[in-house]
Amino acid sequence: MKCPSPCPILSLLTDDLLCRIRSKIAEEPDKKSFRLTCKTFLRVDSLSRTRLRVLRPEFLPGLIAKFESLEVLDLSLCPRVDDGMVVLMVGAIEGTTGEGRRRRRRIRTLVLRRATGLRYMGLEMLVRACGESVETIDVSYCCEFGDREAQSLSLAIGLRDLRLDKCLNMTDVGLAHVAVGCGRLERLSLKWCMEVTDLGIELVTKKCLGLRFLDVSYLEVTSESLRCIAMLPALESLAMVSCPLVDDVGLSFLGSGCPLLKVIDISRCDGISATGICSVVKGHPNLVQLNASHCMVELSSALLQLLKDSKNLNTLIVDGARVLQSTLHTIGSGCKSLVEIGLGKCTGLTDSDIRELVPGCTHLKILNLTCCVSITDASIAAIVHSCRKLVCLKLESCSLITEKSLEMIGTYCKLLEELDLTDCVGINDTALGYLSMCSELVCLKLGLCTSISDKGLFFIASNCSKIRELDLYRCSGIGDHGMATLSGGCKKLKKLNVSYCNLLTDRGMEYIGRLGDLSDLELRGMNGITAAGLTAVAAGCESLSELDLKYCENIQDVGFWAVAFYLKNMRQINLSNCTISDMGLCMVMSSLPCLQDAKLVNLTHVSVKGYELALKACCGRLKKVKMLASLKFQISPELLQTLTARGCRIRWD
């Protein structure tokens, strides 16, 4: 689009003043409108832009050269970036100013997540070009990255934040290079780096004494690693989710070390018990957050007493533990600073336990009671009377909750923003009428609530205009009229799930098409909609980036053509078990420039040739594709190799 000529009055404003004006613009669509207003605003946008995230790597060199203030370079949407492209990028990063002077871009953050086409030589060139200014690098999910790539990263001597999640080929050798070269590291994430052992962790703890955050989740490290981690003098946050070889001995090391530790996540560590957790809590009286979900049978009396004395504790998550009599009374009476409590799937939890807990938790904002099947309206009454600051309440599968609970929530929880009522079979239209008094609601989940209808949705749409996410999965009473009220009252809706709402027809899709801000739509199993309905959605919701059409068996190619024509922002699509043809699939896959993830399972009307043509049309963009396992031996091996080489992960169903 050609920018209009600048307005004469703008010549009275300096670039510095215009940059300050632009900095006040928060939303990306508004920033886009700003730079399209005139040439002056376009130039100011170029001067002030600090972040660049692109989809097509061929534009990278020109864009980097254009934005002189660039600080964040995000290539997570460019799986095709390879060493050759890096050569061009380096030239732009080390580019010249208009007067011919060299002006290196001060890139502080490199996001290379899933940039699977990049190898050690390109990574080394990029790191050298950024120099000491780069402080954060994210190479998560670059599954082929190994020791040589880690050695390239070690050249970033000013690095403070490094994320290596799921770099599956990196061993202790590569981690040693990082530890030696990046001694200033403050944050390090090694989640799913399965080749890293105790030796690698020991090297890191000896060389990176300034570490404040460390994530070793899903590693097969032992308590020897915790002995070394305990020696870190500045460590404040430790995540070690699902480390099966860690035991109470390791936690005792942590209890006597890490003097500044405030946050610890030991969820799903099968080898630990309440005794080990006691060691950690006892050694760190200033602990702020403790996540010990699904790692102990029950909350022991010793642990409860220690928690009671933890005056600064604001987050306690003990999902899956057995709750004994007076357990929650001890927590509620002692932990006065609690802001978040997680009790999901806790066995033995009753109304009396909740009544014992909440009187002392007046600052509580987040409460998770998922699958606590014994609680009733009495629990909700206690919660709403004591916790007036509640922002998020999760009640999934609490089947004894009725409309009385929703009346109390609507009356007292005026700040509530998120409510999960999935599979709460006692919820009906009257309950939603009461809930509509919570006008601050942003996220509402009503999946499997089969007793609600269009009437209840009318109440929500009439009073809850701030809703961004609504889940109506398998709400069999919801029909076209419900979508009509929704489209009129919830204009800001971004995520909608109406899968298996079989009363919906093409008319309902027309109403959904009026939700212009919608970015995520699930229509799974909607046999009542045809090509006309899908066309209405595609034409009206051009911001859609995720679309699930699995088991929509009555949509013909004309509907998919509309998807290809209108939805240019589509990044993820599920067409499994649809009746799309070879031509329709090729049209969709070739016409969506942002498409990265496609699920194409059991497309009975698509031939092997159709699959091949469709995959060839988008092989440079796809990051993930899912197909039937039988196609693995029918699709050209050369094509599959090309997809893999260009950064696409193929999943066989």
Solvent accessible surface area in square Angstrom, and as a share of the most:
residue,aa,sasa,rsa
1,M,194,0.86
2,K,176,0.75
3,C,14,0.09
4,P,74,0.47
5,S,84,0.54
6,P,63,0.40
7,C,64,0.38
8,P,116,0.73
9,I,110,0.56
10,L,22,0.11
11,S,96,0.62
12,L,142,0.71
13,L,64,0.32
14,T,89,0.51
15,D,56,0.29
16,D,99,0.51
17,L,71,0.35
18,L,3,0.02
19,C,32,0.19
20,R,153,0.56
21,I,81,0.41
22,R,23,0.09
23,S,79,0.51
24,K,169,0.72
25,I,39,0.20
26,A,89,0.69
27,E,108,0.48
28,E,100,0.45
29,P,93,0.59
30,D,75,0.39
31,K,45,0.19
32,K,112,0.48
33,S,69,0.45
34,F,16,0.07
35,R,45,0.16
36,L,51,0.26
37,T,68,0.40
38,C,6,0.04
39,K,104,0.44
40,T,15,0.09
41,F,36,0.15
42,L,56,0.28
43,R,112,0.41
44,V,0,0.00
45,D,2,0.01
46,S,13,0.08
47,L,65,0.32
48,S,25,0.16
49,R,41,0.15
50,T,59,0.34
51,R,122,0.45
52,L,6,0.03
53,R,116,0.42
54,V,16,0.09
55,L,37,0.18
56,R,112,0.41
57,P,7,0.05
58,E,77,0.35
59,F,107,0.45
60,L,0,0.00
61,P,29,0.19
62,G,51,0.49
63,L,48,0.24
64,I,0,0.00
65,A,49,0.38
66,K,96,0.41
67,F,11,0.05
68,E,62,0.28
69,S,42,0.27
70,L,1,0.00
71,E,64,0.29
72,V,29,0.17
73,L,0,0.00
74,D,5,0.02
75,L,0,0.00
76,S,5,0.03
77,L,15,0.08
78,C,1,0.01
79,P,4,0.02
80,R,78,0.28
81,V,1,0.00
82,D,66,0.34
83,D,38,0.20
84,G,49,0.47
85,M,33,0.15
86,V,0,0.00
87,V,82,0.47
88,L,104,0.52
89,M,0,0.00
90,V,26,0.15
91,G,47,0.45
92,A,9,0.07
93,I,0,0.00
94,E,45,0.20
95,G,14,0.13
96,T,79,0.46
97,T,24,0.14
98,G,82,0.79
99,E,126,0.57
100,G,53,0.51
101,R,154,0.56
102,R,169,0.62
103,R,95,0.35
104,R,116,0.42
105,R,6,0.02
106,R,136,0.50
107,I,0,0.00
108,R,82,0.30
109,T,29,0.17
110,L,0,0.00
111,V,15,0.09
112,L,0,0.00
113,R,70,0.26
114,R,73,0.27
115,A,0,0.00
116,T,29,0.17
117,G,15,0.15
118,L,0,0.00
119,R,92,0.33
120,Y,63,0.24
121,M,116,0.52
122,G,0,0.00
123,L,0,0.00
124,E,53,0.24
125,M,65,0.29
126,L,0,0.00
127,V,2,0.01
128,R,145,0.53
129,A,1,0.01
130,C,1,0.00
131,G,26,0.25
132,E,107,0.48
133,S,14,0.09
134,V,0,0.00
135,E,62,0.28
136,T,25,0.14
137,I,0,0.00
138,D,3,0.01
139,V,0,0.00
140,S,4,0.02
141,Y,61,0.23
142,C,1,0.00
143,C,33,0.20
144,E,100,0.45
145,F,4,0.02
146,G,9,0.09
147,D,38,0.20
148,R,144,0.53
149,E,12,0.05
150,A,2,0.01
151,Q,90,0.40
152,S,3,0.02
153,L,1,0.00
154,S,13,0.08
155,L,66,0.33
156,A,0,0.00
157,I,80,0.41
158,G,4,0.04
159,L,0,0.00
160,R,93,0.34
161,D,15,0.08
162,L,0,0.00
163,R,88,0.32
164,L,2,0.01
165,D,18,0.09
166,K,67,0.28
167,C,1,0.01
168,L,63,0.31
169,N,75,0.38
170,M,2,0.01
171,T,43,0.25
172,D,21,0.11
173,V,90,0.52
174,G,0,0.00
175,L,0,0.00
176,A,24,0.18
177,H,65,0.29
178,V,0,0.00
179,A,1,0.01
180,V,105,0.61
181,G,22,0.21
182,C,0,0.00
183,G,37,0.36
184,R,122,0.44
185,L,1,0.00
186,E,44,0.20
187,R,89,0.33
188,L,1,0.00
189,S,10,0.07
190,L,0,0.00
191,K,52,0.22
192,W,77,0.27
193,C,0,0.00
194,M,84,0.38
195,E,89,0.40
196,V,2,0.01
197,T,65,0.38
198,D,37,0.19
199,L,103,0.51
200,G,0,0.00
201,I,1,0.01
202,E,55,0.25
203,L,55,0.27
204,V,1,0.01
205,T,6,0.03
206,K,127,0.54
207,K,108,0.46
208,C,0,0.00
209,L,97,0.48
210,G,34,0.32
211,L,0,0.00
212,R,92,0.34
213,F,39,0.16
214,L,1,0.00
215,D,10,0.05
216,V,1,0.01
217,S,1,0.01
218,Y,72,0.27
219,L,0,0.00
220,E,105,0.47
221,V,1,0.01
222,T,45,0.26
223,S,14,0.09
224,E,86,0.39
225,S,1,0.00
226,L,1,0.00
227,R,114,0.42
228,C,24,0.15
229,I,0,0.00
230,A,9,0.07
231,M,143,0.64
232,L,0,0.00
233,P,67,0.42
234,A,26,0.20
235,L,0,0.00
236,E,56,0.25
237,S,22,0.14
238,L,2,0.01
239,A,15,0.12
240,M,1,0.00
241,V,24,0.14
242,S,32,0.21
243,C,0,0.00
244,P,68,0.43
245,L,93,0.46
246,V,1,0.01
247,D,55,0.28
248,D,39,0.20
249,V,86,0.49
250,G,0,0.00
251,L,0,0.00
252,S,47,0.30
253,F,42,0.17
254,L,0,0.00
255,G,11,0.11
256,S,103,0.66
257,G,16,0.15
258,C,0,0.00
259,P,100,0.63
260,L,89,0.44
261,L,3,0.02
262,K,90,0.38
263,V,42,0.24
264,I,1,0.01
265,D,31,0.16
266,I,0,0.00
267,S,8,0.05
268,R,128,0.47
269,C,0,0.00
270,D,117,0.61
271,G,37,0.36
272,I,8,0.04
273,S,44,0.29
274,A,13,0.10
275,T,96,0.56
276,G,1,0.01
277,I,0,0.00
278,C,17,0.10
279,S,34,0.22
280,V,0,0.00
281,V,5,0.03
282,K,147,0.62
283,G,35,0.34
284,H,6,0.03
285,P,85,0.54
286,N,87,0.45
287,L,1,0.01
288,V,34,0.19
289,Q,71,0.32
290,L,2,0.01
291,N,33,0.17
292,A,1,0.01
293,S,10,0.06
294,H,59,0.26
295,C,10,0.06
296,M,17,0.08
297,V,107,0.61
298,E,51,0.23
299,L,2,0.01
300,S,34,0.22
301,S,93,0.60
302,A,60,0.46
303,L,1,0.00
304,L,15,0.08
305,Q,95,0.42
306,L,42,0.21
307,L,1,0.01
308,K,70,0.30
309,D,79,0.41
310,S,2,0.02
311,K,125,0.53
312,N,73,0.37
313,L,0,0.00
314,N,41,0.21
315,T,15,0.09
316,L,1,0.00
317,I,30,0.15
318,V,1,0.00
319,D,21,0.11
320,G,26,0.25
321,A,1,0.01
322,R,101,0.37
323,V,7,0.04
324,L,80,0.40
325,Q,168,0.75
326,S,63,0.41
327,T,3,0.02
328,L,1,0.01
329,H,89,0.40
330,T,28,0.16
331,I,2,0.01
332,G,2,0.02
333,S,43,0.28
334,G,2,0.02
335,C,0,0.00
336,K,109,0.46
337,S,46,0.30
338,L,0,0.00
339,V,48,0.27
340,E,45,0.20
341,I,2,0.01
342,G,3,0.03
343,L,1,0.01
344,G,3,0.03
345,K,113,0.48
346,C,6,0.03
347,T,81,0.47
348,G,52,0.50
349,L,4,0.02
350,T,55,0.32
351,D,23,0.12
352,S,58,0.37
353,D,13,0.07
354,I,0,0.00
355,R,119,0.43
356,E,78,0.35
357,L,0,0.00
358,V,1,0.00
359,P,81,0.51
360,G,12,0.11
361,C,0,0.00
362,T,68,0.40
363,H,87,0.39
364,L,0,0.00
365,K,89,0.38
366,I,58,0.29
367,L,0,0.00
368,N,30,0.16
369,L,0,0.00
370,T,22,0.13
371,C,42,0.25
372,C,2,0.01
373,V,89,0.51
374,S,56,0.36
375,I,0,0.00
376,T,41,0.24
377,D,25,0.13
378,A,41,0.31
379,S,0,0.00
380,I,0,0.00
381,A,27,0.21
382,A,18,0.14
383,I,0,0.00
384,V,0,0.00
385,H,94,0.42
386,S,27,0.17
387,C,0,0.00
388,R,115,0.42
389,K,87,0.37
390,L,0,0.00
391,V,41,0.23
392,C,11,0.06
393,L,0,0.00
394,K,66,0.28
395,L,0,0.00
396,E,57,0.26
397,S,24,0.16
398,C,0,0.00
399,S,48,0.31
400,L,87,0.43
401,I,0,0.00
402,T,50,0.29
403,E,55,0.25
404,K,131,0.56
405,S,0,0.00
406,L,0,0.00
407,E,74,0.33
408,M,38,0.17
409,I,0,0.00
410,G,0,0.00
411,T,62,0.36
412,Y,71,0.27
413,C,0,0.00
414,K,95,0.40
415,L,95,0.47
416,L,0,0.00
417,E,73,0.33
418,E,51,0.23
419,L,0,0.00
420,D,14,0.07
421,L,0,0.00
422,T,23,0.13
423,D,49,0.25
424,C,0,0.00
425,V,79,0.46
426,G,25,0.24
427,I,0,0.00
428,N,46,0.23
429,D,23,0.12
430,T,64,0.37
431,A,0,0.00
432,L,0,0.00
433,G,19,0.18
434,Y,66,0.25
435,L,0,0.00
436,S,6,0.04
437,M,84,0.38
438,C,0,0.00
439,S,54,0.35
440,E,58,0.26
441,L,0,0.00
442,V,51,0.29
443,C,14,0.08
444,L,0,0.00
445,K,57,0.24
446,L,0,0.00
447,G,1,0.01
448,L,60,0.30
449,C,0,0.00
450,T,77,0.45
451,S,61,0.39
452,I,1,0.01
453,S,35,0.22
454,D,32,0.17
455,K,129,0.55
456,G,0,0.00
457,L,0,0.00
458,F,102,0.42
459,F,55,0.23
460,I,0,0.00
461,A,5,0.04
462,S,64,0.41
463,N,78,0.40
464,C,0,0.00
465,S,62,0.40
466,K,85,0.36
467,I,0,0.00
468,R,80,0.29
469,E,43,0.19
470,L,1,0.01
471,D,28,0.14
472,L,0,0.00
473,Y,68,0.26
474,R,101,0.37
475,C,0,0.00
476,S,63,0.41
477,G,23,0.22
478,I,0,0.00
479,G,6,0.06
480,D,29,0.15
481,H,141,0.63
482,G,0,0.00
483,M,2,0.01
484,A,30,0.23
485,T,40,0.23
486,L,1,0.00
487,S,3,0.02
488,G,52,0.50
489,G,21,0.20
490,C,0,0.00
491,K,115,0.49
492,K,99,0.42
493,L,0,0.00
494,K,95,0.40
495,K,78,0.33
496,L,0,0.00
497,N,19,0.10
498,V,0,0.00
499,S,1,0.01
500,Y,42,0.16
501,C,0,0.00
502,N,99,0.51
503,L,103,0.51
504,L,0,0.00
505,T,57,0.33
506,D,32,0.17
507,R,118,0.43
508,G,0,0.00
509,M,0,0.00
510,E,73,0.33
511,Y,31,0.12
512,I,1,0.01
513,G,8,0.08
514,R,137,0.50
515,L,1,0.01
516,G,38,0.37
517,D,68,0.35
518,L,0,0.00
519,S,35,0.23
520,D,21,0.11
521,L,0,0.00
522,E,48,0.22
523,L,0,0.00
524,R,71,0.26
525,G,4,0.04
526,M,0,0.00
527,N,74,0.38
528,G,32,0.31
529,I,0,0.00
530,T,55,0.32
531,A,15,0.11
532,A,67,0.52
533,G,0,0.00
534,L,0,0.00
535,T,44,0.26
536,A,28,0.22
537,V,0,0.00
538,A,0,0.00
539,A,44,0.34
540,G,31,0.29
541,C,0,0.00
542,E,90,0.40
543,S,52,0.34
544,L,0,0.00
545,S,29,0.18
546,E,63,0.28
547,L,6,0.03
548,D,14,0.07
549,L,0,0.00
550,K,48,0.20
551,Y,85,0.32
552,C,0,0.00
553,E,82,0.37
554,N,69,0.36
555,I,0,0.00
556,Q,101,0.45
557,D,27,0.14
558,V,87,0.50
559,G,0,0.00
560,F,0,0.00
561,W,92,0.32
562,A,9,0.07
563,V,0,0.00
564,A,2,0.01
565,F,143,0.60
566,Y,70,0.27
567,L,0,0.00
568,K,86,0.37
569,N,75,0.38
570,M,0,0.00
571,R,92,0.34
572,Q,64,0.29
573,I,0,0.00
574,N,11,0.06
575,L,0,0.00
576,S,3,0.02
577,N,30,0.15
578,C,2,0.01
579,T,29,0.17
580,I,0,0.00
581,S,33,0.22
582,D,48,0.25
583,M,128,0.57
584,G,0,0.00
585,L,0,0.00
586,C,29,0.17
587,M,79,0.35
588,V,0,0.00
589,M,0,0.00
590,S,55,0.36
591,S,29,0.18
592,L,0,0.00
593,P,48,0.30
594,C,24,0.14
595,L,0,0.00
596,Q,17,0.08
597,D,17,0.09
598,A,0,0.00
599,K,42,0.18
600,L,0,0.00
601,V,17,0.10
602,N,54,0.28
603,L,7,0.04
604,T,104,0.61
605,H,110,0.49
606,V,15,0.08
607,S,54,0.35
608,V,46,0.26
609,K,123,0.52
610,G,1,0.01
611,Y,6,0.02
612,E,24,0.11
613,L,85,0.42
614,A,0,0.00
615,L,0,0.00
616,K,111,0.47
617,A,43,0.33
618,C,2,0.01
619,C,15,0.09
620,G,11,0.11
621,R,49,0.18
622,L,0,0.00
623,K,21,0.09
624,K,44,0.19
625,V,0,0.00
626,K,55,0.23
627,M,0,0.00
628,L,61,0.30
629,A,44,0.34
630,S,61,0.40
631,L,14,0.07
632,K,98,0.42
633,F,174,0.72
634,Q,96,0.43
635,I,3,0.01
636,S,34,0.22
637,P,84,0.53
638,E,116,0.52
639,L,11,0.06
640,L,23,0.12
641,Q,122,0.54
642,T,51,0.29
643,L,0,0.00
644,T,85,0.49
645,A,76,0.59
646,R,107,0.39
647,G,11,0.10
648,C,5,0.03
649,R,121,0.44
650,I,31,0.16
651,R,67,0.24
652,W,71,0.25
653,D,88,0.46
